[in-house]
Amino acid sequence: MKRSGRFVRGDPSENPNALHDFHKARRGPKNVPHTVMAKPNQNNEPKDPGHPYSRTENIDFRFYDQRTSNAPFGYEHFVSLPPAYGGEESKKWPLILFLHGAGESQRGKNESLASIRHGIPKIILCYDKLKADPKNASPTISIPLAQRLRQSRQTKQGDKSVDPVSPDVCTMVAENFITVTPSLNMEWGYGWNASILSALLDEVVERYQVDLDRIHVTGFSMGGYGTWELGIHSPNRFASLMPICGGGDRLRAGLIKHVPQWVHHGDLDDVIPLRASEQMVETLTEAGAKEVIFTRYSDLMHDSWTAAYNNLDVYSWMLKQKREYHGDEEVVPDENKVILPTS
């Protein structure tokens, strides 16, 4: 709605997706080039992220440009490979695509460090610390907050990026999955674009030894919305979905009723209300969803992702899942893709 010529956020008690919808409406893409001209780089060499926080010695964790897209921009992204990757040429690996929240987006030069402070990339960085010192039972990382986040509501609730990760979780994720962490730049607008993510996945599965039947998507807050949106966009591509403190399109939720899902949300969340997840779970259940696990955290506010990602059971659950239906092996046709310039 409009009031005095300005967009205002809706009432979360009436629309639990109000905060997400408000930002999506306000932050459209800008600075989008009219033409894209570049030579293809088949090898897609890694690049310097402009900060030291992603450097590792005990696991391959590198930063890349997205090279092909069906839009004039793509997502820079981090990729980790298991230490045993490449040992068997025929071995295919499960993959986790991780979507960070709005607060972890880039809004300035070389700010991809914000994208790796939480969730799956945090686990990979803690694994690197664990392997450097196996006696360290509580590996953790220390990546500074972007200046703009230091007075945010989320930060005032407590920054849990410094909380340690269980060694069992570090080992399970780092040694069993390829992980991909896109880094969203707010210059292109708020919210994850499912079509561009699909083009990124097309590129990733061509580049690496990915098991196409075991691709998993997870994310928190804005990334929780992105997880459900990407699943609905290509419902026959994923083995599982794990949205955390997010929400989704209930009108289309039936499209993913066959995909196993594990939903997480804090009861006390005052950024994305619990009701946003509840509505999706209710809709999926009414549609006859195959498997929907709903974990609520009675004592947590917006940051329910630290607890969720430090739960060994979720990765054991992922490893048991395989996609039931085929048909989304390559989502974006080659004729719809353009070669992007390197940044």
C-alpha positions as CSV (number, residue, x, y, z in Angstrom):
1,M,0.0,0.0,0.0
2,K,1.0,3.7,-0.3
3,R,0.9,6.4,2.3
4,S,1.9,10.0,1.5
5,G,3.6,8.8,-1.6
6,R,5.9,6.4,0.2
7,F,5.8,2.6,0.3
8,V,5.3,1.3,3.9
9,R,5.8,-2.1,5.2
10,G,2.7,-4.1,5.7
11,D,1.6,-5.4,9.1
12,P,3.4,-8.7,9.8
13,S,0.5,-9.9,11.9
14,E,-1.6,-9.9,8.8
15,N,1.1,-10.8,6.3
16,P,4.1,-12.6,7.7
17,N,6.0,-12.1,4.5
18,A,5.6,-8.3,4.8
19,L,9.3,-7.5,5.5
20,H,10.5,-9.6,2.6
21,D,7.9,-8.3,0.2
22,F,8.6,-4.7,1.2
23,H,12.3,-4.9,0.5
24,K,11.6,-6.8,-2.7
25,A,9.4,-4.0,-3.9
26,R,11.7,-1.2,-2.9
27,R,15.0,-2.6,-4.1
28,G,14.8,-3.3,-7.8
29,P,17.9,-3.9,-9.9
30,K,20.0,-0.9,-11.0
31,N,23.1,-0.3,-13.0
32,V,22.2,-3.2,-15.3
33,P,24.2,-3.0,-18.5
34,H,22.3,-2.9,-21.8
35,T,24.8,-5.3,-23.5
36,V,27.1,-8.0,-22.4
37,M,30.2,-8.7,-24.3
38,A,33.0,-11.1,-23.2
39,K,34.9,-14.1,-24.4
40,P,34.0,-17.4,-22.8
41,N,36.3,-18.7,-20.2
42,Q,35.8,-22.5,-20.2
43,N,38.1,-23.1,-17.3
44,N,36.5,-20.4,-15.1
45,E,39.6,-19.5,-13.1
46,P,39.2,-18.6,-9.4
47,K,39.7,-15.0,-8.5
48,D,40.8,-13.0,-5.4
49,P,37.8,-12.0,-3.3
50,G,39.7,-9.0,-2.1
51,H,39.9,-10.1,1.6
52,P,41.8,-12.8,3.5
53,Y,38.8,-14.5,5.2
54,S,38.2,-17.3,2.7
55,R,41.8,-18.5,2.6
56,T,42.2,-22.2,3.5
57,E,45.0,-24.7,3.7
58,N,43.2,-28.0,4.3
59,I,40.3,-27.9,1.9
60,D,39.7,-26.4,-1.6
61,F,37.5,-23.3,-1.1
62,R,37.7,-20.8,-3.9
63,F,35.8,-17.7,-5.3
64,Y,34.5,-17.6,-8.8
65,D,32.5,-15.4,-11.2
66,Q,29.3,-16.8,-12.7
67,R,30.2,-17.1,-16.4
68,T,26.9,-17.8,-18.0
69,S,23.5,-16.4,-17.2
70,N,20.1,-15.7,-18.7
71,A,20.4,-12.1,-17.5
72,P,23.0,-9.3,-17.7
73,F,24.4,-10.3,-14.4
74,G,25.3,-13.4,-12.3
75,Y,26.4,-14.3,-8.8
76,E,30.0,-14.5,-7.6
77,H,30.2,-17.7,-5.6
78,F,32.4,-19.7,-3.3
79,V,32.9,-23.5,-4.0
80,S,34.3,-26.1,-1.6
81,L,35.4,-29.5,-2.8
82,P,35.8,-32.5,-0.5
83,P,39.5,-33.5,0.2
84,A,38.9,-36.8,-1.6
85,Y,37.4,-35.1,-4.6
86,G,38.9,-36.3,-7.9
87,G,40.3,-39.5,-6.3
88,E,37.8,-41.5,-8.3
89,E,37.0,-40.2,-11.7
90,S,33.7,-42.0,-11.8
91,K,32.5,-40.8,-8.3
92,K,29.7,-38.3,-8.2
93,W,29.2,-36.1,-5.1
94,P,26.1,-34.6,-3.5
95,L,26.0,-30.8,-3.5
96,I,24.6,-28.2,-1.1
97,L,23.6,-24.9,-2.5
98,F,23.6,-22.3,0.3
99,L,21.7,-19.0,0.1
100,H,22.6,-16.4,2.7
101,G,20.4,-13.7,4.2
102,A,19.9,-10.1,3.2
103,G,22.3,-8.9,5.9
104,E,25.1,-11.0,4.5
105,S,24.7,-9.4,1.0
106,Q,27.4,-7.3,-0.6
107,R,26.8,-3.6,-0.7
108,G,30.3,-2.4,-1.3
109,K,33.5,-3.5,-2.9
110,N,35.0,-6.8,-1.7
111,E,32.2,-7.4,0.8
112,S,31.8,-11.1,-0.1
113,L,33.3,-11.8,3.4
114,A,29.8,-11.1,4.8
115,S,28.5,-14.1,2.8
116,I,30.7,-16.6,4.6
117,R,30.1,-15.6,8.2
118,H,27.3,-18.1,8.8
119,G,25.9,-21.4,7.6
120,I,27.5,-23.8,5.3
121,P,30.6,-21.7,4.4
122,K,31.3,-21.1,8.1
123,I,31.3,-24.9,8.5
124,I,33.8,-25.3,5.7
125,L,36.1,-22.6,7.3
126,C,35.8,-24.3,10.7
127,Y,36.8,-27.6,9.1
128,D,39.9,-25.9,7.8
129,K,40.7,-24.8,11.3
130,L,39.9,-28.3,12.7
131,K,42.3,-30.0,10.3
132,A,45.1,-27.5,11.1
133,D,44.6,-28.4,14.8
134,P,42.7,-31.7,15.3
135,K,42.8,-31.2,19.1
136,N,40.6,-28.2,18.7
137,A,37.2,-29.5,19.8
138,S,35.5,-26.1,19.2
139,P,36.7,-24.7,15.8
140,T,35.4,-21.2,15.1
141,I,36.0,-18.3,12.8
142,S,36.4,-14.6,13.2
143,I,35.1,-12.5,10.3
144,P,34.2,-8.8,11.1
145,L,30.8,-7.4,10.6
146,A,30.3,-4.9,7.8
147,Q,30.1,-1.4,9.2
148,R,26.5,-1.1,8.1
149,L,25.4,-4.1,10.2
150,R,26.8,-3.0,13.5
151,Q,23.6,-1.3,14.6
152,S,21.1,-3.7,12.9
153,R,18.3,-5.4,14.8
154,Q,19.8,-8.8,14.0
155,T,23.2,-7.8,15.4
156,K,21.7,-6.3,18.6
157,Q,20.2,-9.8,19.3
158,G,23.7,-11.2,19.3
159,D,26.2,-12.1,16.6
160,K,26.5,-15.9,16.6
161,S,29.0,-16.1,13.8
162,V,31.7,-16.6,16.4
163,D,29.9,-19.6,17.9
164,P,32.0,-22.8,17.4
165,V,30.9,-25.6,15.1
166,S,30.9,-29.2,16.2
167,P,33.8,-31.2,14.7
168,D,31.4,-33.9,13.7
169,V,29.4,-31.4,11.6
170,C,32.6,-29.9,10.1
171,T,33.7,-33.3,9.0
172,M,30.3,-34.5,7.8
173,V,29.8,-31.5,5.5
174,A,33.3,-30.8,4.3
175,E,34.1,-34.4,3.4
176,N,30.8,-35.5,2.0
177,F,29.4,-32.6,-0.1
178,I,30.5,-30.1,-2.7
179,T,29.2,-26.8,-1.4
180,V,28.3,-23.7,-3.4
181,T,27.8,-20.3,-1.8
182,P,26.6,-17.5,-4.1
183,S,27.2,-14.0,-2.9
184,L,24.4,-11.6,-3.7
185,N,25.3,-8.0,-4.5
186,M,22.5,-5.6,-3.6
187,E,23.5,-3.5,-6.7
188,W,21.4,-6.0,-8.6
189,G,18.4,-5.7,-6.3
190,Y,17.0,-7.5,-3.2
191,G,16.2,-11.1,-3.2
192,W,17.5,-14.3,-4.8
193,N,16.7,-14.7,-8.5
194,A,15.7,-18.3,-9.1
195,S,16.3,-18.2,-12.8
196,I,19.9,-16.9,-12.4
197,L,20.5,-19.4,-9.7
198,S,19.4,-22.1,-12.1
199,A,21.9,-20.9,-14.7
200,L,24.6,-21.0,-12.0
201,L,23.7,-24.5,-11.1
202,D,23.8,-25.5,-14.8
203,E,27.3,-24.2,-14.9
204,V,28.4,-25.8,-11.6
205,V,27.1,-29.3,-12.5
206,E,28.9,-29.1,-15.8
207,R,32.2,-28.1,-14.2
208,Y,32.2,-30.6,-11.3
209,Q,31.4,-34.3,-10.6
210,V,28.0,-33.6,-9.1
211,D,25.4,-36.3,-8.5
212,L,22.4,-34.8,-10.2
213,D,20.0,-36.9,-8.0
214,R,21.5,-35.4,-4.8
215,I,21.4,-31.6,-5.0
216,H,20.2,-29.9,-1.9
217,V,19.2,-26.3,-1.3
218,T,19.2,-24.5,2.0
219,G,19.3,-20.9,3.2
220,F,18.2,-18.5,5.9
221,S,16.0,-15.4,6.1
222,M,16.1,-14.0,2.5
223,G,17.8,-17.3,1.7
224,G,15.0,-19.2,3.2
225,Y,12.6,-17.5,0.8
226,G,15.1,-18.2,-1.9
227,T,15.2,-21.9,-1.1
228,W,11.5,-22.3,-1.5
229,E,11.4,-20.0,-4.6
230,L,14.1,-22.0,-6.3
231,G,12.5,-25.3,-5.5
232,I,9.2,-24.1,-6.9
233,H,11.0,-22.7,-10.0
234,S,12.5,-26.1,-10.8
235,P,10.7,-28.7,-8.7
236,N,12.3,-31.8,-10.4
237,R,15.9,-30.8,-9.7
238,F,16.4,-31.1,-6.0
239,A,16.7,-34.0,-3.5
240,S,15.8,-31.8,-0.5
241,L,15.0,-28.3,0.6
242,M,15.9,-26.8,4.0
243,P,14.6,-23.3,4.4
244,I,15.4,-21.5,7.7
245,C,13.4,-18.5,9.1
246,G,11.9,-17.8,5.6
247,G,8.6,-18.0,3.8
248,G,7.2,-18.8,0.4
249,D,4.4,-18.8,-2.1
250,R,1.6,-20.9,-0.7
251,L,-0.3,-20.8,-4.0
252,R,2.5,-22.8,-5.7
253,A,3.6,-24.9,-2.8
254,G,1.9,-28.0,-4.2
255,L,4.6,-28.1,-6.9
256,I,7.2,-29.3,-4.4
257,K,5.1,-31.6,-2.3
258,H,7.2,-34.5,-3.5
259,V,10.5,-33.0,-2.3
260,P,11.5,-33.8,1.3
261,Q,11.8,-30.6,3.3
262,W,13.1,-29.7,6.8
263,V,11.9,-26.3,7.9
264,H,13.4,-24.3,10.8
265,H,12.2,-21.2,12.6
266,G,12.6,-19.4,15.9
267,D,9.3,-18.8,17.9
268,L,10.5,-15.4,19.0
269,D,11.6,-14.2,15.5
270,D,10.6,-10.5,15.2
271,V,12.2,-10.1,11.7
272,I,10.4,-12.9,9.7
273,P,7.5,-14.0,11.9
274,L,7.2,-17.7,12.7
275,R,3.8,-17.6,10.8
276,A,5.6,-17.3,7.5
277,S,7.1,-20.8,7.9
278,E,3.9,-22.2,9.6
279,Q,1.8,-21.2,6.6
280,M,4.1,-23.0,4.2
281,V,4.2,-26.1,6.3
282,E,0.4,-26.1,6.7
283,T,-0.1,-25.7,2.9
284,L,2.4,-28.4,2.1
285,T,0.8,-30.8,4.6
286,E,-2.7,-30.1,3.2
287,A,-1.3,-30.8,-0.3
288,G,-0.1,-34.3,0.8
289,A,3.6,-33.5,1.0
290,K,5.8,-36.5,1.1
291,E,7.9,-35.4,4.1
292,V,7.9,-32.0,5.9
293,I,9.8,-31.8,9.2
294,F,9.2,-28.6,11.1
295,T,11.7,-27.7,13.9
296,R,10.7,-24.7,16.1
297,Y,13.1,-23.1,18.5
298,S,11.1,-21.8,21.5
299,D,13.9,-19.6,22.8
300,L,15.3,-18.2,19.6
301,M,14.7,-15.0,17.7
302,H,15.8,-14.4,14.1
303,D,19.0,-16.4,14.3
304,S,17.7,-19.9,14.3
305,W,20.2,-20.9,11.6
306,T,23.2,-21.2,13.9
307,A,21.4,-24.0,15.8
308,A,20.0,-25.6,12.6
309,Y,23.4,-25.7,10.8
310,N,25.1,-27.1,13.9
311,N,22.8,-30.1,13.9
312,L,24.5,-33.2,12.6
313,D,21.1,-34.9,12.0
314,V,20.2,-32.5,9.1
315,Y,23.2,-33.6,7.1
316,S,22.6,-37.3,7.8
317,W,19.1,-36.6,6.6
318,M,20.3,-34.9,3.4
319,L,22.6,-37.8,2.6
320,K,19.6,-40.2,2.7
321,Q,17.6,-38.1,0.1
322,K,17.5,-38.6,-3.6
323,R,15.3,-36.7,-6.0
324,E,12.2,-38.7,-7.0
325,Y,11.4,-37.1,-10.4
326,H,13.7,-36.2,-13.2
327,G,13.2,-33.4,-15.9
328,D,15.2,-30.4,-14.6
329,E,18.7,-31.6,-15.4
330,E,19.5,-28.3,-17.2
331,V,16.9,-25.6,-16.4
332,V,18.1,-22.7,-18.6
333,P,18.4,-23.5,-22.4
334,D,21.8,-22.6,-23.9
335,E,20.1,-20.3,-26.4
336,N,18.9,-18.2,-23.5
337,K,22.3,-17.8,-21.9
338,V,24.9,-15.1,-22.4
339,I,28.6,-15.0,-21.5
340,L,29.2,-12.6,-18.6
341,P,32.3,-10.4,-18.2
342,T,34.7,-11.2,-15.4
343,S,34.7,-8.7,-12.6
